Amino acid sequence: MDTGQALARLEAAVERLAIAAARPRGPVGEGVSRAQVQAIADRLDETIARLRSALGEDA
């Protein structure tokens, strides 16, 4: 996979996350916990950092 394809896939994934985040939430206590959300955010930050490193960009 070339860099352009990887970037396009990452952008599509982030767009899907944004759409999911914009959906109405259920009552408090249902769904994903704050800890799970934080873990996902941390993984996304790490992935973005790796991508920037691979592209030779400063974070």
Secondary structure, DSSP 8 states (H G I E B T S, - for coil): --HHHHHHHHHHHHHHHHHHHHS---STTSSS-HHHHHHHHHHHHHHHHHHHHHHT---
